[in-house]
């Protein structure tokens, strides 16, 4: 149960500018209690979630930032029911590390299926209040 909670939702474009749109929400300071280090990590992970949704999901794509006390939750919903599949990228690969970064840098992450209407991929970061 949150003592202090704020949410902001944004519709993302169906192209790679989706990452910038998601980062812009975070930069607006929706979670002012979170420090610069957690913001840098959140910006990186927001990019990964948005790019994965655009590249591997289906429009429409929506992102939500939720601040709940000392937890920052980022989520991206798209209309494709296929779940993300973390994989090991070879050193010479130029992509394929997104979900591995999400798993490594977030406190926890997961996927919620929506009956016949896609999925939401989310992650949480614990931050200094």
MODELLER restraints for C-alpha pairs under 7 A, 6 or more apart:
rsr = mdl.restraints
at = mdl.atoms
rsr.add(forms.Gaussian(group=physical.xy_distance, feature=features.Distance(at['CA:2:A'], at['CA:68:A']), mean=5.42, stdev=0.5))
rsr.add(forms.Gaussian(group=physical.xy_distance, feature=features.Distance(at['CA:2:A'], at['CA:69:A']), mean=6.16, stdev=0.5))
rsr.add(forms.Gaussian(group=physical.xy_distance, feature=features.Distance(at['CA:3:A'], at['CA:69:A']), mean=6.37, stdev=0.5))
rsr.add(forms.Gaussian(group=physical.xy_distance, feature=features.Distance(at['CA:4:A'], at['CA:68:A']), mean=5.74, stdev=0.5))
rsr.add(forms.Gaussian(group=physical.xy_distance, feature=features.Distance(at['CA:4:A'], at['CA:69:A']), mean=5.49, stdev=0.5))
rsr.add(forms.Gaussian(group=physical.xy_distance, feature=features.Distance(at['CA:5:A'], at['CA:67:A']), mean=5.40, stdev=0.5))
rsr.add(forms.Gaussian(group=physical.xy_distance, feature=features.Distance(at['CA:5:A'], at['CA:68:A']), mean=4.50, stdev=0.5))
rsr.add(forms.Gaussian(group=physical.xy_distance, feature=features.Distance(at['CA:5:A'], at['CA:69:A']), mean=6.66, stdev=0.5))
rsr.add(forms.Gaussian(group=physical.xy_distance, feature=features.Distance(at['CA:6:A'], at['CA:66:A']), mean=5.71, stdev=0.5))
rsr.add(forms.Gaussian(group=physical.xy_distance, feature=features.Distance(at['CA:6:A'], at['CA:67:A']), mean=5.19, stdev=0.5))
rsr.add(forms.Gaussian(group=physical.xy_distance, feature=features.Distance(at['CA:6:A'], at['CA:68:A']), mean=6.78, stdev=0.5))
rsr.add(forms.Gaussian(group=physical.xy_distance, feature=features.Distance(at['CA:7:A'], at['CA:64:A']), mean=6.88, stdev=0.5))
rsr.add(forms.Gaussian(group=physical.xy_distance, feature=features.Distance(at['CA:7:A'], at['CA:65:A']), mean=5.61, stdev=0.5))
rsr.add(forms.Gaussian(group=physical.xy_distance, feature=features.Distance(at['CA:7:A'], at['CA:66:A']), mean=4.42, stdev=0.5))
rsr.add(forms.Gaussian(group=physical.xy_distance, feature=features.Distance(at['CA:7:A'], at['CA:67:A']), mean=6.44, stdev=0.5))
rsr.add(forms.Gaussian(group=physical.xy_distance, feature=features.Distance(at['CA:8:A'], at['CA:64:A']), mean=5.59, stdev=0.5))
rsr.add(forms.Gaussian(group=physical.xy_distance, feature=features.Distance(at['CA:8:A'], at['CA:65:A']), mean=5.29, stdev=0.5))
rsr.add(forms.Gaussian(group=physical.xy_distance, feature=features.Distance(at['CA:8:A'], at['CA:66:A']), mean=6.59, stdev=0.5))
rsr.add(forms.Gaussian(group=physical.xy_distance, feature=features.Distance(at['CA:9:A'], at['CA:62:A']), mean=6.98, stdev=0.5))
rsr.add(forms.Gaussian(group=physical.xy_distance, feature=features.Distance(at['CA:9:A'], at['CA:63:A']), mean=5.65, stdev=0.5))
rsr.add(forms.Gaussian(group=physical.xy_distance, feature=features.Distance(at['CA:9:A'], at['CA:64:A']), mean=4.27, stdev=0.5))
rsr.add(forms.Gaussian(group=physical.xy_distance, feature=features.Distance(at['CA:9:A'], at['CA:65:A']), mean=6.47, stdev=0.5))
rsr.add(forms.Gaussian(group=physical.xy_distance, feature=features.Distance(at['CA:10:A'], at['CA:62:A']), mean=5.77, stdev=0.5))
rsr.add(forms.Gaussian(group=physical.xy_distance, feature=features.Distance(at['CA:10:A'], at['CA:63:A']), mean=5.34, stdev=0.5))
rsr.add(forms.Gaussian(group=physical.xy_distance, feature=features.Distance(at['CA:10:A'], at['CA:64:A']), mean=6.37, stdev=0.5))
rsr.add(forms.Gaussian(group=physical.xy_distance, feature=features.Distance(at['CA:11:A'], at['CA:61:A']), mean=6.18, stdev=0.5))
rsr.add(forms.Gaussian(group=physical.xy_distance, feature=features.Distance(at['CA:11:A'], at['CA:62:A']), mean=4.51, stdev=0.5))
rsr.add(forms.Gaussian(group=physical.xy_distance, feature=features.Distance(at['CA:11:A'], at['CA:63:A']), mean=6.40, stdev=0.5))
rsr.add(forms.Gaussian(group=physical.xy_distance, feature=features.Distance(at['CA:12:A'], at['CA:18:A']), mean=5.05, stdev=0.5))
rsr.add(forms.Gaussian(group=physical.xy_distance, feature=features.Distance(at['CA:12:A'], at['CA:21:A']), mean=6.56, stdev=0.5))
rsr.add(forms.Gaussian(group=physical.xy_distance, feature=features.Distance(at['CA:12:A'], at['CA:61:A']), mean=5.43, stdev=0.5))
rsr.add(forms.Gaussian(group=physical.xy_distance, feature=features.Distance(at['CA:12:A'], at['CA:62:A']), mean=5.52, stdev=0.5))
rsr.add(forms.Gaussian(group=physical.xy_distance, feature=features.Distance(at['CA:12:A'], at['CA:63:A']), mean=6.79, stdev=0.5))
rsr.add(forms.Gaussian(group=physical.xy_distance, feature=features.Distance(at['CA:14:A'], at['CA:54:A']), mean=5.84, stdev=0.5))
rsr.add(forms.Gaussian(group=physical.xy_distance, feature=features.Distance(at['CA:14:A'], at['CA:59:A']), mean=6.33, stdev=0.5))
rsr.add(forms.Gaussian(group=physical.xy_distance, feature=features.Distance(at['CA:15:A'], at['CA:54:A']), mean=6.06, stdev=0.5))
rsr.add(forms.Gaussian(group=physical.xy_distance, feature=features.Distance(at['CA:16:A'], at['CA:51:A']), mean=6.14, stdev=0.5))
rsr.add(forms.Gaussian(group=physical.xy_distance, feature=features.Distance(at['CA:16:A'], at['CA:54:A']), mean=6.85, stdev=0.5))
rsr.add(forms.Gaussian(group=physical.xy_distance, feature=features.Distance(at['CA:18:A'], at['CA:50:A']), mean=5.88, stdev=0.5))
rsr.add(forms.Gaussian(group=physical.xy_distance, feature=features.Distance(at['CA:18:A'], at['CA:51:A']), mean=6.92, stdev=0.5))
rsr.add(forms.Gaussian(group=physical.xy_distance, feature=features.Distance(at['CA:19:A'], at['CA:46:A']), mean=6.77, stdev=0.5))
rsr.add(forms.Gaussian(group=physical.xy_distance, feature=features.Distance(at['CA:19:A'], at['CA:47:A']), mean=4.65, stdev=0.5))
rsr.add(forms.Gaussian(group=physical.xy_distance, feature=features.Distance(at['CA:19:A'], at['CA:50:A']), mean=5.11, stdev=0.5))
rsr.add(forms.Gaussian(group=physical.xy_distance, feature=features.Distance(at['CA:19:A'], at['CA:51:A']), mean=6.03, stdev=0.5))
rsr.add(forms.Gaussian(group=physical.xy_distance, feature=features.Distance(at['CA:22:A'], at['CA:46:A']), mean=6.31, stdev=0.5))
rsr.add(forms.Gaussian(group=physical.xy_distance, feature=features.Distance(at['CA:22:A'], at['CA:63:A']), mean=6.79, stdev=0.5))
rsr.add(forms.Gaussian(group=physical.xy_distance, feature=features.Distance(at['CA:23:A'], at['CA:43:A']), mean=5.56, stdev=0.5))
rsr.add(forms.Gaussian(group=physical.xy_distance, feature=features.Distance(at['CA:23:A'], at['CA:46:A']), mean=6.36, stdev=0.5))
rsr.add(forms.Gaussian(group=physical.xy_distance, feature=features.Distance(at['CA:23:A'], at['CA:47:A']), mean=6.94, stdev=0.5))
rsr.add(forms.Gaussian(group=physical.xy_distance, feature=features.Distance(at['CA:31:A'], at['CA:67:A']), mean=5.85, stdev=0.5))
rsr.add(forms.Gaussian(group=physical.xy_distance, feature=features.Distance(at['CA:33:A'], at['CA:129:A']), mean=5.24, stdev=0.5))
rsr.add(forms.Gaussian(group=physical.xy_distance, feature=features.Distance(at['CA:34:A'], at['CA:127:A']), mean=5.80, stdev=0.5))
rsr.add(forms.Gaussian(group=physical.xy_distance, feature=features.Distance(at['CA:34:A'], at['CA:128:A']), mean=5.98, stdev=0.5))
rsr.add(forms.Gaussian(group=physical.xy_distance, feature=features.Distance(at['CA:34:A'], at['CA:129:A']), mean=6.03, stdev=0.5))
rsr.add(forms.Gaussian(group=physical.xy_distance, feature=features.Distance(at['CA:35:A'], at['CA:128:A']), mean=6.54, stdev=0.5))
rsr.add(forms.Gaussian(group=physical.xy_distance, feature=features.Distance(at['CA:38:A'], at['CA:127:A']), mean=6.15, stdev=0.5))
rsr.add(forms.Gaussian(group=physical.xy_distance, feature=features.Distance(at['CA:45:A'], at['CA:102:A']), mean=6.10, stdev=0.5))
rsr.add(forms.Gaussian(group=physical.xy_distance, feature=features.Distance(at['CA:46:A'], at['CA:74:A']), mean=6.89, stdev=0.5))
rsr.add(forms.Gaussian(group=physical.xy_distance, feature=features.Distance(at['CA:48:A'], at['CA:98:A']), mean=5.32, stdev=0.5))
rsr.add(forms.Gaussian(group=physical.xy_distance, feature=features.Distance(at['CA:49:A'], at['CA:76:A']), mean=6.43, stdev=0.5))
rsr.add(forms.Gaussian(group=physical.xy_distance, feature=features.Distance(at['CA:50:A'], at['CA:76:A']), mean=6.68, stdev=0.5))
rsr.add(forms.Gaussian(group=physical.xy_distance, feature=features.Distance(at['CA:53:A'], at['CA:61:A']), mean=6.98, stdev=0.5))
rsr.add(forms.Gaussian(group=physical.xy_distance, feature=features.Distance(at['CA:53:A'], at['CA:78:A']), mean=6.32, stdev=0.5))
rsr.add(forms.Gaussian(group=physical.xy_distance, feature=features.Distance(at['CA:57:A'], at['CA:78:A']), mean=5.88, stdev=0.5))
rsr.add(forms.Gaussian(group=physical.xy_distance, feature=features.Distance(at['CA:57:A'], at['CA:79:A']), mean=6.60, stdev=0.5))
rsr.add(forms.Gaussian(group=physical.xy_distance, feature=features.Distance(at['CA:57:A'], at['CA:80:A']), mean=4.99, stdev=0.5))
rsr.add(forms.Gaussian(group=physical.xy_distance, feature=features.Distance(at['CA:58:A'], at['CA:78:A']), mean=5.63, stdev=0.5))
rsr.add(forms.Gaussian(group=physical.xy_distance, feature=features.Distance(at['CA:58:A'], at['CA:79:A']), mean=4.97, stdev=0.5))
rsr.add(forms.Gaussian(group=physical.xy_distance, feature=features.Distance(at['CA:58:A'], at['CA:80:A']), mean=5.03, stdev=0.5))
rsr.add(forms.Gaussian(group=physical.xy_distance, feature=features.Distance(at['CA:59:A'], at['CA:78:A']), mean=5.84, stdev=0.5))
rsr.add(forms.Gaussian(group=physical.xy_distance, feature=features.Distance(at['CA:59:A'], at['CA:79:A']), mean=5.84, stdev=0.5))
rsr.add(forms.Gaussian(group=physical.xy_distance, feature=features.Distance(at['CA:60:A'], at['CA:78:A']), mean=5.81, stdev=0.5))
rsr.add(forms.Gaussian(group=physical.xy_distance, feature=features.Distance(at['CA:60:A'], at['CA:79:A']), mean=6.37, stdev=0.5))
rsr.add(forms.Gaussian(group=physical.xy_distance, feature=features.Distance(at['CA:61:A'], at['CA:76:A']), mean=6.87, stdev=0.5))
rsr.add(forms.Gaussian(group=physical.xy_distance, feature=features.Distance(at['CA:61:A'], at['CA:77:A']), mean=5.56, stdev=0.5))
rsr.add(forms.Gaussian(group=physical.xy_distance, feature=features.Distance(at['CA:61:A'], at['CA:78:A']), mean=4.57, stdev=0.5))
rsr.add(forms.Gaussian(group=physical.xy_distance, feature=features.Distance(at['CA:62:A'], at['CA:76:A']), mean=5.60, stdev=0.5))
rsr.add(forms.Gaussian(group=physical.xy_distance, feature=features.Distance(at['CA:62:A'], at['CA:77:A']), mean=5.18, stdev=0.5))
rsr.add(forms.Gaussian(group=physical.xy_distance, feature=features.Distance(at['CA:62:A'], at['CA:78:A']), mean=6.67, stdev=0.5))
rsr.add(forms.Gaussian(group=physical.xy_distance, feature=features.Distance(at['CA:63:A'], at['CA:75:A']), mean=5.57, stdev=0.5))
rsr.add(forms.Gaussian(group=physical.xy_distance, feature=features.Distance(at['CA:63:A'], at['CA:76:A']), mean=4.32, stdev=0.5))
rsr.add(forms.Gaussian(group=physical.xy_distance, feature=features.Distance(at['CA:63:A'], at['CA:77:A']), mean=6.34, stdev=0.5))
rsr.add(forms.Gaussian(group=physical.xy_distance, feature=features.Distance(at['CA:64:A'], at['CA:74:A']), mean=5.89, stdev=0.5))
rsr.add(forms.Gaussian(group=physical.xy_distance, feature=features.Distance(at['CA:64:A'], at['CA:75:A']), mean=5.24, stdev=0.5))
rsr.add(forms.Gaussian(group=physical.xy_distance, feature=features.Distance(at['CA:64:A'], at['CA:76:A']), mean=6.45, stdev=0.5))
rsr.add(forms.Gaussian(group=physical.xy_distance, feature=features.Distance(at['CA:65:A'], at['CA:73:A']), mean=5.84, stdev=0.5))
rsr.add(forms.Gaussian(group=physical.xy_distance, feature=features.Distance(at['CA:65:A'], at['CA:74:A']), mean=4.88, stdev=0.5))
rsr.add(forms.Gaussian(group=physical.xy_distance, feature=features.Distance(at['CA:65:A'], at['CA:75:A']), mean=6.68, stdev=0.5))
rsr.add(forms.Gaussian(group=physical.xy_distance, feature=features.Distance(at['CA:66:A'], at['CA:72:A']), mean=5.86, stdev=0.5))
rsr.add(forms.Gaussian(group=physical.xy_distance, feature=features.Distance(at['CA:66:A'], at['CA:73:A']), mean=4.99, stdev=0.5))
rsr.add(forms.Gaussian(group=physical.xy_distance, feature=features.Distance(at['CA:66:A'], at['CA:74:A']), mean=6.51, stdev=0.5))
rsr.add(forms.Gaussian(group=physical.xy_distance, feature=features.Distance(at['CA:67:A'], at['CA:73:A']), mean=6.39, stdev=0.5))
rsr.add(forms.Gaussian(group=physical.xy_distance, feature=features.Distance(at['CA:70:A'], at['CA:126:A']), mean=5.72, stdev=0.5))
rsr.add(forms.Gaussian(group=physical.xy_distance, feature=features.Distance(at['CA:70:A'], at['CA:127:A']), mean=5.14, stdev=0.5))
rsr.add(forms.Gaussian(group=physical.xy_distance, feature=features.Distance(at['CA:70:A'], at['CA:128:A']), mean=6.15, stdev=0.5))
rsr.add(forms.Gaussian(group=physical.xy_distance, feature=features.Distance(at['CA:70:A'], at['CA:129:A']), mean=5.37, stdev=0.5))
rsr.add(forms.Gaussian(group=physical.xy_distance, feature=features.Distance(at['CA:71:A'], at['CA:124:A']), mean=6.45, stdev=0.5))
rsr.add(forms.Gaussian(group=physical.xy_distance, feature=features.Distance(at['CA:71:A'], at['CA:125:A']), mean=5.65, stdev=0.5))
rsr.add(forms.Gaussian(group=physical.xy_distance, feature=features.Distance(at['CA:71:A'], at['CA:126:A']), mean=4.59, stdev=0.5))
rsr.add(forms.Gaussian(group=physical.xy_distance, feature=features.Distance(at['CA:71:A'], at['CA:127:A']), mean=5.91, stdev=0.5))
rsr.add(forms.Gaussian(group=physical.xy_distance, feature=features.Distance(at['CA:72:A'], at['CA:124:A']), mean=5.56, stdev=0.5))
rsr.add(forms.Gaussian(group=physical.xy_distance, feature=features.Distance(at['CA:72:A'], at['CA:125:A']), mean=5.15, stdev=0.5))
rsr.add(forms.Gaussian(group=physical.xy_distance, feature=features.Distance(at['CA:72:A'], at['CA:126:A']), mean=6.38, stdev=0.5))
rsr.add(forms.Gaussian(group=physical.xy_distance, feature=features.Distance(at['CA:73:A'], at['CA:122:A']), mean=6.93, stdev=0.5))
rsr.add(forms.Gaussian(group=physical.xy_distance, feature=features.Distance(at['CA:73:A'], at['CA:123:A']), mean=5.66, stdev=0.5))
rsr.add(forms.Gaussian(group=physical.xy_distance, feature=features.Distance(at['CA:73:A'], at['CA:124:A']), mean=4.41, stdev=0.5))
rsr.add(forms.Gaussian(group=physical.xy_distance, feature=features.Distance(at['CA:73:A'], at['CA:125:A']), mean=6.46, stdev=0.5))
rsr.add(forms.Gaussian(group=physical.xy_distance, feature=features.Distance(at['CA:74:A'], at['CA:122:A']), mean=5.54, stdev=0.5))
rsr.add(forms.Gaussian(group=physical.xy_distance, feature=features.Distance(at['CA:74:A'], at['CA:123:A']), mean=5.46, stdev=0.5))
rsr.add(forms.Gaussian(group=physical.xy_distance, feature=features.Distance(at['CA:74:A'], at['CA:124:A']), mean=6.46, stdev=0.5))
rsr.add(forms.Gaussian(group=physical.xy_distance, feature=features.Distance(at['CA:75:A'], at['CA:120:A']), mean=6.39, stdev=0.5))
rsr.add(forms.Gaussian(group=physical.xy_distance, feature=features.Distance(at['CA:75:A'], at['CA:121:A']), mean=5.55, stdev=0.5))
rsr.add(forms.Gaussian(group=physical.xy_distance, feature=features.Distance(at['CA:75:A'], at['CA:122:A']), mean=4.04, stdev=0.5))
rsr.add(forms.Gaussian(group=physical.xy_distance, feature=features.Distance(at['CA:75:A'], at['CA:123:A']), mean=6.45, stdev=0.5))
rsr.add(forms.Gaussian(group=physical.xy_distance, feature=features.Distance(at['CA:76:A'], at['CA:120:A']), mean=5.42, stdev=0.5))
rsr.add(forms.Gaussian(group=physical.xy_distance, feature=features.Distance(at['CA:76:A'], at['CA:121:A']), mean=5.44, stdev=0.5))
rsr.add(forms.Gaussian(group=physical.xy_distance, feature=features.Distance(at['CA:76:A'], at['CA:122:A']), mean=6.43, stdev=0.5))
rsr.add(forms.Gaussian(group=physical.xy_distance, feature=features.Distance(at['CA:77:A'], at['CA:119:A']), mean=5.63, stdev=0.5))
rsr.add(forms.Gaussian(group=physical.xy_distance, feature=features.Distance(at['CA:77:A'], at['CA:120:A']), mean=4.11, stdev=0.5))
rsr.add(forms.Gaussian(group=physical.xy_distance, feature=features.Distance(at['CA:77:A'], at['CA:121:A']), mean=6.44, stdev=0.5))
rsr.add(forms.Gaussian(group=physical.xy_distance, feature=features.Distance(at['CA:78:A'], at['CA:118:A']), mean=5.61, stdev=0.5))
rsr.add(forms.Gaussian(group=physical.xy_distance, feature=features.Distance(at['CA:78:A'], at['CA:119:A']), mean=5.87, stdev=0.5))
rsr.add(forms.Gaussian(group=physical.xy_distance, feature=features.Distance(at['CA:78:A'], at['CA:120:A']), mean=6.60, stdev=0.5))
rsr.add(forms.Gaussian(group=physical.xy_distance, feature=features.Distance(at['CA:79:A'], at['CA:117:A']), mean=5.33, stdev=0.5))
rsr.add(forms.Gaussian(group=physical.xy_distance, feature=features.Distance(at['CA:79:A'], at['CA:118:A']), mean=3.84, stdev=0.5))
rsr.add(forms.Gaussian(group=physical.xy_distance, feature=features.Distance(at['CA:79:A'], at['CA:119:A']), mean=6.48, stdev=0.5))
rsr.add(forms.Gaussian(group=physical.xy_distance, feature=features.Distance(at['CA:80:A'], at['CA:118:A']), mean=4.38, stdev=0.5))
rsr.add(forms.Gaussian(group=physical.xy_distance, feature=features.Distance(at['CA:80:A'], at['CA:119:A']), mean=6.62, stdev=0.5))
rsr.add(forms.Gaussian(group=physical.xy_distance, feature=features.Distance(at['CA:81:A'], at['CA:113:A']), mean=6.92, stdev=0.5))
rsr.add(forms.Gaussian(group=physical.xy_distance, feature=features.Distance(at['CA:81:A'], at['CA:117:A']), mean=6.86, stdev=0.5))
rsr.add(forms.Gaussian(group=physical.xy_distance, feature=features.Distance(at['CA:81:A'], at['CA:118:A']), mean=4.08, stdev=0.5))
rsr.add(forms.Gaussian(group=physical.xy_distance, feature=features.Distance(at['CA:81:A'], at['CA:119:A']), mean=5.65, stdev=0.5))
rsr.add(forms.Gaussian(group=physical.xy_distance, feature=features.Distance(at['CA:86:A'], at['CA:99:A']), mean=5.06, stdev=0.5))
rsr.add(forms.Gaussian(group=physical.xy_distance, feature=features.Distance(at['CA:86:A'], at['CA:100:A']), mean=5.80, stdev=0.5))
rsr.add(forms.Gaussian(group=physical.xy_distance, feature=features.Distance(at['CA:87:A'], at['CA:96:A']), mean=6.75, stdev=0.5))
rsr.add(forms.Gaussian(group=physical.xy_distance, feature=features.Distance(at['CA:87:A'], at['CA:100:A']), mean=6.98, stdev=0.5))
rsr.add(forms.Gaussian(group=physical.xy_distance, feature=features.Distance(at['CA:89:A'], at['CA:96:A']), mean=5.45, stdev=0.5))
rsr.add(forms.Gaussian(group=physical.xy_distance, feature=features.Distance(at['CA:89:A'], at['CA:97:A']), mean=6.10, stdev=0.5))
rsr.add(forms.Gaussian(group=physical.xy_distance, feature=features.Distance(at['CA:103:A'], at['CA:109:A']), mean=6.74, stdev=0.5))
rsr.add(forms.Gaussian(group=physical.xy_distance, feature=features.Distance(at['CA:106:A'], at['CA:123:A']), mean=6.22, stdev=0.5))
rsr.add(forms.Gaussian(group=physical.xy_distance, feature=features.Distance(at['CA:106:A'], at['CA:124:A']), mean=5.78, stdev=0.5))
rsr.add(forms.Gaussian(group=physical.xy_distance, feature=features.Distance(at['CA:106:A'], at['CA:125:A']), mean=5.27, stdev=0.5))
rsr.add(forms.Gaussian(group=physical.xy_distance, feature=features.Distance(at['CA:107:A'], at['CA:124:A']), mean=5.57, stdev=0.5))
rsr.add(forms.Gaussian(group=physical.xy_distance, feature=features.Distance(at['CA:107:A'], at['CA:125:A']), mean=5.14, stdev=0.5))
rsr.add(forms.Gaussian(group=physical.xy_distance, feature=features.Distance(at['CA:107:A'], at['CA:126:A']), mean=6.39, stdev=0.5))
rsr.add(forms.Gaussian(group=physical.xy_distance, feature=features.Distance(at['CA:108:A'], at['CA:123:A']), mean=5.76, stdev=0.5))
rsr.add(forms.Gaussian(group=physical.xy_distance, feature=features.Distance(at['CA:108:A'], at['CA:124:A']), mean=5.52, stdev=0.5))
rsr.add(forms.Gaussian(group=physical.xy_distance, feature=features.Distance(at['CA:109:A'], at['CA:122:A']), mean=5.53, stdev=0.5))
rsr.add(forms.Gaussian(group=physical.xy_distance, feature=features.Distance(at['CA:109:A'], at['CA:123:A']), mean=4.00, stdev=0.5))
rsr.add(forms.Gaussian(group=physical.xy_distance, feature=features.Distance(at['CA:109:A'], at['CA:124:A']), mean=6.21, stdev=0.5))
rsr.add(forms.Gaussian(group=physical.xy_distance, feature=features.Distance(at['CA:110:A'], at['CA:121:A']), mean=5.94, stdev=0.5))
rsr.add(forms.Gaussian(group=physical.xy_distance, feature=features.Distance(at['CA:110:A'], at['CA:122:A']), mean=5.55, stdev=0.5))
rsr.add(forms.Gaussian(group=physical.xy_distance, feature=features.Distance(at['CA:110:A'], at['CA:123:A']), mean=6.48, stdev=0.5))
rsr.add(forms.Gaussian(group=physical.xy_distance, feature=features.Distance(at['CA:111:A'], at['CA:119:A']), mean=6.72, stdev=0.5))
rsr.add(forms.Gaussian(group=physical.xy_distance, feature=features.Distance(at['CA:111:A'], at['CA:120:A']), mean=5.57, stdev=0.5))
rsr.add(forms.Gaussian(group=physical.xy_distance, feature=features.Distance(at['CA:111:A'], at['CA:121:A']), mean=4.49, stdev=0.5))
rsr.add(forms.Gaussian(group=physical.xy_distance, feature=features.Distance(at['CA:111:A'], at['CA:122:A']), mean=6.23, stdev=0.5))
rsr.add(forms.Gaussian(group=physical.xy_distance, feature=features.Distance(at['CA:112:A'], at['CA:119:A']), mean=5.51, stdev=0.5))
rsr.add(forms.Gaussian(group=physical.xy_distance, feature=features.Distance(at['CA:112:A'], at['CA:120:A']), mean=5.11, stdev=0.5))
rsr.add(forms.Gaussian(group=physical.xy_distance, feature=features.Distance(at['CA:112:A'], at['CA:121:A']), mean=6.55, stdev=0.5))
rsr.add(forms.Gaussian(group=physical.xy_distance, feature=features.Distance(at['CA:113:A'], at['CA:119:A']), mean=4.39, stdev=0.5))
rsr.add(forms.Gaussian(group=physical.xy_distance, feature=features.Distance(at['CA:113:A'], at['CA:120:A']), mean=6.54, stdev=0.5))
